[in-house]
């Protein structure tokens, strides 16, 4: 995705809009119900705690970006702190999270469309398949989504959620909060791990630091404004969902539609269906765009099959990497449709990958920022929080662990081959050295900056 700006750079409010768009997304259309299924009304604590704990995360990335502005963002921090092989791990976690996040995001949109049409599971699957096909097809012809469209999508989402809360508020019942923690308070941690899918994206500002008109002043301001908007929307939606839907909340696939129906009746379903389709297509489209370019770059560097490197040049369509992503996403989608996996696991796997990458970037901050400063202590707190959230991922934690192990193994083998080539070059009296992952950070940046937030972020 291209982020266009004026010659003078991004002002505070437009930058805040892009930043908010990096956090909010289609996940909030379904995750209030899934979190309530895990922890009951106490899931509200998980939302609130994540908001509080993500505050040092947000300001840590803002401070690192202010001190070391670079378009590579989080991958730039990882490369500087831990070297090229570490950036391969970050690349793998981004690239292979798409086959988990994209189908889950498409199913969210499909559920709302099926609800509007009065269809069942078959309609949901068909609608989700169309959304996925549209996203991959648009990338195959090189379609890019501009920042203006992303801002429109963000405003649409905020307006829709605010309307849902306002219309549903008169139907709230205090007794719907009882029992508050039917599965115990330990379940709040499990819900928080799942919900990070809605909170990932704070690292996106690191890619925009160079676009700010006045980064010294506006980075912190944009972070505060984003926290206020995100916190108000999330807490408002979740509180309304619990208070209005009560015991019905865990069993619904379309909680926002049901909230809107309280005030709009039959008009709510088509409204939320159109919004859900747009809001799920946008994230999938931009994440596939960024991830496909990331895959092509990693393939050019030798850490993915060489066939995936086709179209790695600037302005080209990364057809090899895009095709590989399409196949992996199709397999994941078919597995979910066949009942071999479910949407909750797919969201959990994608969320675990996002959490791991965020923790990775914060760990880099511990090495890069000046020790014993407020920013340095903030990064330590934020990293600890992300590791704690990651520990509650359950079986989904297997996904980032396997990807990290694969990336390390591939990185070691590629490093050995490069070392042999460098040694041979030195014996021949030459000094040419090929960087294994030099371009990977920029490709990783394309994934993170493209994220308007959801799921397919997927």
C-alpha positions in Angstrom: 0.0 0.0 0.0 1.2 3.5 -0.8 0.8 6.1 1.8 0.6 9.3 -0.1 1.1 12.6 1.7 1.7 16.2 0.8 5.1 17.6 0.2 5.0 19.0 3.7 4.4 15.6 5.2 1.6 14.2 7.4 -0.1 16.5 9.8 -1.3 15.3 13.2 -4.9 14.4 12.4 -4.2 12.6 9.1 -1.3 10.7 10.7 -3.6 9.8 13.6 -6.2 8.6 11.1 -3.7 6.2 9.5 -2.5 5.1 12.9 -6.1 4.4 14.1 -6.7 2.6 10.9 -3.7 0.4 11.7 -5.4 -0.8 14.9 -9.2 -0.9 14.3 -10.5 -3.5 11.9 -12.9 -6.3 11.2 -11.8 -8.3 14.3 -14.0 -6.2 16.5 -17.0 -7.4 14.5 -16.7 -10.9 15.9 -14.2 -11.0 18.7 -16.5 -9.7 21.5 -18.5 -12.9 21.1 -15.5 -15.2 21.0 -13.9 -13.5 24.0 -17.2 -13.8 25.9 -17.2 -17.5 25.1 -13.8 -17.9 26.7 -14.2 -15.7 29.8 -17.9 -14.6 30.0 -18.6 -10.9 31.0 -15.1 -10.9 32.6 -13.8 -10.7 29.0 -14.4 -6.9 29.4 -11.4 -7.0 31.8 -9.3 -8.6 29.0 -10.1 -5.7 26.7 -9.4 -3.1 29.4 -6.1 -4.8 30.5 -4.9 -5.0 27.0 -5.6 -1.4 26.4 -3.7 -0.5 29.6 -0.8 -2.8 28.9 -0.5 -1.8 25.2 0.0 1.8 26.3 3.7 1.3 27.0 3.9 -0.8 23.8 2.5 2.1 21.8 4.8 4.7 23.3 7.9 2.4 23.1 7.5 2.2 19.3 6.8 5.9 19.1 9.9 6.7 21.0 12.1 4.3 19.0 10.7 5.8 15.8 11.3 9.4 17.0 14.9 8.6 17.9 15.7 6.4 14.9 13.2 7.2 12.1 13.4 4.7 9.2 10.9 3.3 6.7 12.0 -0.2 7.7 10.3 0.2 11.0 10.2 -2.8 13.3 12.4 -4.9 10.9 14.9 -2.1 10.9 15.1 -2.2 14.7 15.4 -6.0 14.6 18.2 -6.0 12.0 20.2 -3.3 13.9 19.8 -5.1 17.2 20.2 -8.8 16.3 21.4 -9.0 12.7 20.1 -10.2 9.4 19.1 -13.7 10.5 16.8 -12.2 13.1 15.1 -10.2 10.4 14.4 -13.5 8.6 12.5 -14.7 11.6 10.4 -11.5 11.6 9.8 -12.0 7.9 8.7 -15.6 8.3 6.3 -14.7 11.1 4.7 -12.0 8.9 4.6 -14.0 5.7 3.2 -17.2 7.1 0.6 -15.5 9.3 -1.4 -14.6 6.3 -2.7 -18.1 5.5 -4.1 -18.1 9.1 -5.4 -14.6 9.3 -6.9 -14.1 5.8 -9.4 -17.0 5.9 -10.5 -16.0 9.4 -11.0 -12.4 8.3 -12.9 -13.4 5.2 -15.2 -15.7 7.3 -16.0 -12.7 9.5 -17.3 -10.8 6.4 -19.0 -13.9 5.1 -20.9 -14.3 8.3 -22.3 -10.8 8.2 -23.3 -11.2 4.5 -25.0 -14.5 5.2 -26.8 -13.0 8.1 -28.1 -10.2 5.8 -29.2 -12.6 3.1 -30.8 -15.0 5.5 -28.4 -17.7 4.4 -26.6 -20.4 6.3 -23.2 -21.9 6.5 -23.0 -22.4 2.7 -23.6 -18.7 2.1 -21.0 -17.8 4.7 -18.4 -20.0 3.0 -19.3 -18.8 -0.5 -19.1 -15.1 0.5 -15.8 -15.7 2.3 -14.4 -17.4 -0.8 -15.4 -14.5 -3.0 -13.7 -12.0 -0.6 -10.5 -14.0 -0.7 -10.6 -14.4 -4.4 -11.2 -10.7 -4.9 -8.2 -9.8 -2.7 -5.8 -12.1 -4.5 -7.2 -11.2 -7.9 -6.7 -7.4 -7.2 -3.1 -8.1 -6.2 -2.5 -10.2 -9.3 -3.3 -7.1 -11.5 -1.2 -4.8 -9.3 -4.1 -3.0 -7.6 -3.0 -0.7 -4.7 -5.2 0.8 -2.0 -4.4 4.4 -1.3 -4.2 5.9 2.2 -7.3 8.0 1.4 -9.4 4.9 0.9 -8.0 3.3 4.1 -9.0 6.5 6.0 -12.5 6.2 4.6 -12.7 2.6 5.8 -11.5 3.6 9.2 -14.1 6.4 9.5 -16.8 4.0 8.3 -15.8 1.4 11.0 -15.7 3.9 13.8 -19.1 5.4 12.8 -20.7 2.0 12.5 -19.5 0.9 15.9 -20.5 4.1 17.5 -24.0 3.8 16.0 -24.3 0.3 17.2 -23.4 1.3 20.8 -25.8 4.3 20.8 -28.8 2.3 19.5 -28.2 -0.6 21.8 -27.6 1.3 25.0 -31.3 1.7 26.0 -31.6 -2.1 25.9 -28.8 -2.8 28.4 -29.5 -4.9 31.5 -27.4 -5.1 34.6 -28.2 -8.7 35.2 -26.4 -9.7 32.0 -23.1 -9.1 33.8 -23.9 -12.0 36.2 -22.1 -14.4 36.7 -19.2 -12.1 35.9 -16.5 -14.8 35.6 -18.2 -18.1 34.9 -14.9 -19.8 33.9 -12.7 -18.2 36.5 -10.5 -15.1 36.3 -7.6 -17.2 34.8 -9.7 -17.4 31.6 -9.2 -13.6 31.2 -5.6 -14.3 30.2 -6.8 -16.7 27.5 -9.2 -14.1 26.2 -6.5 -11.4 26.2 -4.2 -13.6 24.1 -7.0 -14.1 21.5 -7.9 -10.4 21.6 -4.4 -9.2 20.7 -5.6 -9.7 17.1 -7.5 -6.5 17.7 -4.6 -4.6 19.4 -1.7 -5.5 17.1 -0.5 -2.7 14.9 1.1 -0.3 17.3 4.3 -0.9 15.5 2.8 0.6 12.3 3.7 4.1 13.4 7.4 3.2 13.2 7.1 3.1 9.4 5.5 6.5 9.2 8.0 8.5 11.3 9.7 9.9 8.2 6.3 11.0 6.9 5.4 13.2 9.8 5.5 16.9 9.3 6.8 17.3 12.9 7.7 13.9 14.3 9.3 15.3 17.5 5.9 16.8 18.5 3.3 14.8 16.7 4.4 11.2 17.3 3.5 11.3 20.9 0.3 13.3 20.2 -0.8 10.9 17.5 -0.2 8.0 19.9 -2.4 9.6 22.6 -5.2 10.3 20.2 -5.1 6.8 18.9 -5.2 5.3 22.3 -8.2 7.4 23.2 -10.1 6.5 20.0 -9.3 2.8 20.1 -10.0 2.6 23.9 -13.4 4.4 23.6 -14.6 2.3 20.7 -13.4 -1.1 22.0 -14.7 -0.6 25.6 -17.9 0.9 24.4 -18.6 -2.0 21.9 -17.7 -4.7 24.4 -19.7 -3.2 27.3 -22.7 -2.8 25.1 -22.4 -6.3 23.7 -22.3 -7.8 27.2 -25.0 -5.5 28.6 -27.5 -5.9 25.8 -26.9 -9.5 24.4 -26.0 -11.1 27.7 -26.0 -14.9 27.6 -26.7 -14.8 23.9 -23.4 -13.1 23.1 -21.0 -16.1 23.1 -23.3 -17.9 20.6 -23.7 -15.2 18.0 -21.4 -14.9 14.9 -22.6 -11.3 14.2 -22.7 -9.4 17.5 -22.6 -5.9 15.9 -25.5 -6.7 13.6 -27.5 -7.8 16.6 -26.7 -4.6 18.4 -27.8 -2.5 15.4 -31.0 -4.6 15.0 -32.1 -3.3 18.5 -32.5 0.2 17.0 -32.7 -0.2 13.2 -34.6 -3.5 12.9 -34.3 -5.1 9.4 -32.2 -2.2 8.1 -29.3 -3.3 10.3 -28.4 -6.5 8.4 -27.7 -5.1 5.0 -25.9 -2.1 6.5 -23.5 -4.3 8.5 -23.1 -6.7 5.6 -21.9 -4.0 3.2 -19.6 -2.6 5.9 -18.2 -6.0 6.8 -17.5 -6.8 3.2 -15.6 -3.6 2.7 -13.8 -3.8 6.0 -12.7 -7.4 5.5 -11.6 -7.0 1.8 -9.5 -3.9 2.7 -7.2 -5.6 5.3 -6.9 -8.8 3.3 -6.0 -6.9 0.1 -3.3 -4.8 1.8 -1.8 -7.6 3.8 -1.6 -9.9 0.8 0.0 -7.0 -1.1 2.7 -6.5 1.5 3.2 -10.2 2.3 3.6 -11.2 -1.3 6.3 -8.6 -1.8 7.9 -9.7 1.4 7.9 -13.3 0.2 9.5 -12.3 -3.1 12.3 -10.4 -1.3 13.0 -13.3 1.1 13.1 -15.7 -1.9 15.6 -13.3 -3.6 17.7 -13.5 -0.5 17.6 -17.3 -0.6 15.5 -17.9 2.5 12.4 -19.0 0.6 12.3 -21.1 -2.7 13.8 -19.2 -5.6 10.6 -19.7 -7.6 8.9 -17.2 -5.3 11.3 -14.5 -6.3 9.5 -13.7 -9.6 8.4 -10.1 -9.7 10.5 -9.0 -6.8 11.5 -5.8 -8.6 10.0 -2.4 -7.9 6.6 -1.9 -9.6 6.3 -5.6 -10.6 3.7 -8.1 -9.5 5.4 -10.7 -7.2 3.5 -13.5 -9.0 5.5 -16.4 -7.5 5.1 -15.3 -3.9 1.5 -14.3 -4.5 0.7 -17.8 -6.0 2.3 -19.5 -3.0 0.3 -17.4 -0.6 -2.9 -18.2 -2.5 -2.2 -21.9 -2.3 -1.4 -21.8 1.4 -4.5 -19.6 2.1 -6.7 -22.0 0.1 -5.4 -25.0 2.0 -6.1 -23.2 5.3 -9.5 -22.1 4.2 -10.4 -25.7 3.0 -9.2 -27.1 6.4 -11.5 -24.7 8.2 -14.5 -25.5 6.0 -13.8 -29.2 6.5 -13.8 -28.8 10.2 -10.1 -29.7 10.7 -9.4 -26.2 12.2 -11.8 -23.4 13.4 -11.8 -19.7 13.1 -10.8 -19.3 16.7 -7.6 -21.2 16.2 -6.8 -19.4 13.0 -7.2 -16.0 14.7 -5.2 -17.3 17.7 -2.4 -18.4 15.4 -2.3 -15.1 13.5 -2.5 -13.2 16.8 0.4 -15.2 18.3 2.5 -14.4 15.3 1.7 -10.7 15.6 2.4 -10.8 19.3 5.8 -12.5 18.8 6.8 -9.9 16.2 5.8 -7.1 18.5 7.8 -8.7 21.4 10.7 -9.1 19.0 10.7 -5.5 18.1 10.5 -4.4 21.7 13.4 -6.7 22.6 15.4 -4.9 19.9 14.5 -1.6 21.6 16.1 -2.8 24.8 19.4 -3.0 22.9 19.0 0.1 20.8 17.7 2.7 23.3 19.8 4.5 25.8 19.9 2.4 29.0 18.3 3.6 32.2 16.1 6.2 30.5 12.3 6.4 30.8 11.9 5.1 27.2 14.3 2.2 28.0 12.3 1.2 31.1 9.1 1.5 29.1 10.3 -0.9 26.4 11.3 -3.4 29.1 7.7 -3.2 30.6 6.1 -3.4 27.2 8.3 -6.4 26.2 7.4 -8.2 29.4 3.7 -7.6 28.7 3.9 -9.0 25.2 5.7 -12.1 26.4 3.0 -12.6 29.1 0.3 -12.3 26.5 2.1 -14.7 24.2 2.3 -17.3 27.0 -1.5 -17.4 27.1 -1.7 -18.4 23.4 -2.2 -22.1 24.1 -1.8 -24.4 21.2 -1.6 -21.4 18.8 1.8 -20.7 20.2 3.1 -23.7 18.3 2.7 -21.7 15.0 5.2 -18.9 15.7 7.6 -21.3 17.4 7.6 -23.6 14.3 8.0 -20.6 12.0 10.9 -19.2 14.1 12.7 -22.5 14.2 12.3 -22.9 10.4 13.6 -19.4 9.8 16.6 -19.9 12.1 17.4 -23.2 10.3 17.1 -21.7 6.9 19.1 -18.7 8.0 21.9 -20.9 9.3 22.1 -22.9 6.1 22.0 -19.7 3.9 24.6 -18.1 6.2 26.9 -21.1 5.7 26.6 -20.9 2.0 27.3 -17.2 2.0 30.3 -17.7 4.2 31.7 -20.2 1.8 31.2 -17.8 -1.1 32.8 -15.0 0.8 35.7 -17.2 1.7 36.2 -18.2 -1.9 36.0 -14.6 -3.0 38.7 -13.6 -0.5 40.9 -16.4 -1.7 40.5 -15.0 -5.3 41.3 -11.5 -4.1 37.8 -10.1 -4.5 35.7 -8.2 -2.0 32.2 -8.8 -3.4 29.7 -9.9 -0.7 26.0 -10.7 -1.2 23.7 -9.7 1.6 21.3 -12.5 2.5 18.5 -10.4 3.9 19.3 -6.8 3.2 16.1 -6.2 1.5 13.9 -8.1 3.9 13.3 -5.2 6.3 11.8 -3.0 3.6 9.5 -5.9 2.6 8.4 -6.5 6.2 7.7 -2.8 6.5 5.3 -3.1 3.5 3.3 -5.7 5.5 3.1 -3.8 8.7 2.5 -0.3 7.3 -0.3 -1.8 5.0 -2.2 -3.1 8.0 -5.5 -1.2 8.7 -6.3 -3.7 11.3 -7.9 -6.7 11.5 -7.4 -9.6 11.0 -5.8 -10.6 8.1 -5.3 -8.9 9.9 -5.7 -10.8 8.7 
